[in-house]
Amino acid sequence: MTPSMLIERAVYLGNFIILFETQDGEMRTIDFKPLLSGFMGAFDSLRNEEVFKKFYVDTGILTWDVDLPKKSDKQINQFDIAPEYIFENSTPVVMDKGEYRINVTQNM
């Protein structure tokens, strides 16, 4: 994984779309609706928009705190999606230079 795939910061735009900035400064958007509509299991919790929009960036990766089904004797409380998937399924934001920057300290 390259630093350009790691996320520096992100903000929820609504309708399961996230705008994010990579650690290399590239701005991109990703629409999670196709991913969430095609899978069951761990993604079930993220289909709830109130849960979905409570993501945060942890070491360059979009992460959610959710209650997932137990695997063996452990309860899983975090869920993340591979940066490679996010990068490959996102779209670059094209704007005139200097016109964009996410200035948030926390996801809202």
Order of alpha helices (4+ residues) and beta strands (2+ residues): beta-beta-beta-alpha-alpha-beta-beta-beta-alpha-beta
